[in-house]
């Protein structure tokens, strides 16, 4: 088995193969930001699972494509299943975004799908580099709830204090 290059390991957290009573992994594995959040206890196993399912749906929506016309594939059969899967993935991703909002979606995609560095996520989402992990964990938590309860819902409005004007409290009389 070929070990990753020194240059590669400078830029990625790489785990060696491990075969024992706890784990059966025969190859080298790059530890993602999502995996690190799970290992650090910042997200639960259920949130990690929802995030990996979200990433799979994103990859289906982005990369899966039906066969080209004239490719010899029966367009009334197998390609319909692929197209339906892609449409279902797009619908589900849009439902989640409608529920959690654009900022949380951007944080989830940057961490879970593209695995950007924390500094890059902070720049991309206009967050403080010191708090971007916390923001991302909150976004993953919200995404996990939305993922577990499919269906269109509207993202919650930011809290307002009184008659639609921010910063003004209304007293109960």
C-alpha positions in Angstrom: 0.0 0.0 0.0 1.4 3.4 -1.0 1.7 6.0 1.7 0.5 9.5 0.8 3.3 12.0 -0.2 4.8 14.3 2.4 3.5 17.3 0.5 -0.1 15.8 0.6 0.1 15.2 4.3 1.2 18.8 4.9 -2.2 19.9 3.6 -4.5 17.1 4.8 -5.1 15.3 8.0 -4.5 11.7 6.9 -5.1 8.6 8.9 -3.2 5.3 8.4 -5.0 2.1 7.6 -6.5 0.5 10.7 -7.7 -3.1 11.2 -8.6 -4.1 14.7 -11.6 -4.8 16.9 -12.9 -1.2 16.7 -12.4 -0.5 13.0 -11.8 -2.1 9.6 -10.2 0.4 7.2 -7.7 -1.1 4.8 -6.7 2.2 3.1 -5.5 5.6 4.0 -8.2 8.1 4.8 -8.3 11.9 4.7 -10.0 13.2 7.8 -12.5 15.9 6.8 -13.6 18.9 8.9 -16.9 17.0 9.4 -15.1 14.0 10.8 -13.0 16.2 13.1 -16.1 17.9 14.4 -17.5 14.5 15.3 -14.2 13.3 16.8 -14.1 16.5 19.0 -17.6 15.9 20.2 -18.9 19.1 18.7 -21.6 17.3 16.7 -23.5 14.1 17.5 -23.3 10.9 15.5 -26.9 11.6 14.2 -25.8 15.1 13.0 -22.7 13.5 11.4 -24.9 10.9 9.6 -27.4 13.6 8.4 -24.4 15.6 7.1 -23.0 12.7 5.1 -26.5 12.0 3.7 -26.7 15.7 2.8 -23.3 15.5 1.0 -24.5 12.4 -0.9 -27.7 14.2 -2.0 -25.6 17.2 -3.0 -23.3 15.0 -5.1 -26.3 13.3 -6.8 -27.9 16.7 -7.6 -24.6 18.1 -8.9 -22.9 15.3 -10.6 -25.4 12.6 -11.6 -26.6 13.1 -15.1 -28.8 11.1 -17.4 -27.2 9.3 -20.3 -26.9 11.4 -23.5 -29.3 10.9 -26.3 -28.0 8.3 -28.8 -25.9 6.6 -26.2 -27.8 3.3 -26.6 -29.4 3.5 -23.2 -33.2 3.0 -23.0 -34.4 6.5 -22.1 -37.8 5.1 -21.0 -36.2 3.0 -18.3 -32.9 3.3 -16.4 -32.2 7.0 -17.2 -35.6 7.9 -15.7 -34.6 6.5 -12.4 -31.4 8.5 -12.4 -33.2 11.7 -13.4 -35.9 11.1 -10.7 -33.1 10.6 -8.1 -31.5 13.8 -9.2 -34.8 15.7 -9.0 -35.6 14.2 -5.6 -32.1 15.3 -4.3 -32.5 18.8 -5.7 -36.0 19.1 -4.1 -34.7 17.8 -0.7 -31.7 20.2 -0.8 -34.0 23.1 -1.6 -36.4 22.2 1.3 -33.5 22.1 3.7 -32.2 25.5 2.5 -35.7 27.0 2.8 -35.8 25.7 6.4 -32.4 26.7 7.6 -31.7 29.7 5.5 -28.9 30.8 3.1 -26.2 31.4 5.6 -26.6 28.1 7.4 -26.7 26.4 4.0 -23.5 28.1 2.9 -21.8 27.0 6.1 -22.9 23.4 5.7 -21.9 23.2 2.0 -18.5 24.8 2.7 -17.8 22.3 5.5 -19.6 19.2 4.6 -19.5 19.2 0.8 -16.3 21.1 -0.2 -14.4 20.6 3.0 -12.8 24.1 3.0 -10.4 25.2 5.6 -11.9 27.1 8.6 -10.3 30.3 7.4 -11.7 29.9 3.9 -15.2 29.1 5.4 -14.9 32.3 7.5 -14.0 34.4 4.5 -16.6 32.8 2.2 -19.5 33.2 4.8 -18.3 36.5 6.3 -17.8 35.1 9.8 -15.1 35.6 12.4 -12.4 32.9 11.9 -12.5 32.3 15.7 -16.2 31.5 15.8 -16.8 29.9 12.4 -16.6 26.4 13.9 -19.4 27.3 16.3 -21.5 28.8 13.5 -20.9 25.7 11.4 -21.9 23.3 14.2 -25.1 25.3 14.7 -25.8 25.1 11.0 -25.1 21.4 10.9 -27.4 20.9 13.9 -30.2 22.9 12.1 -29.6 20.9 8.9 -29.8 17.6 10.7 -33.2 18.6 12.1 -34.5 19.7 8.7 -33.1 16.6 7.1 -34.9 14.3 9.6 -38.2 16.0 8.9 -38.6 16.5 5.2 -41.1 18.8 3.7 -41.2 22.5 2.8 -41.0 24.9 5.7 -39.9 28.5 5.8 -36.8 29.6 7.6 -37.5 31.4 10.8 -37.4 35.1 10.7 -34.7 36.8 12.9 -36.1 37.8 16.3 -37.8 41.1 16.3 -38.8 43.1 19.3 -42.0 44.8 18.7 -44.2 45.8 15.8 -41.7 44.9 13.2 -39.1 47.4 14.3 -35.9 45.9 15.5 -34.6 47.1 18.9 -37.9 48.3 20.3 -39.6 46.2 22.9 -43.3 46.0 23.4 -44.6 46.0 27.0 -47.3 43.6 27.9 -50.2 45.5 29.5 
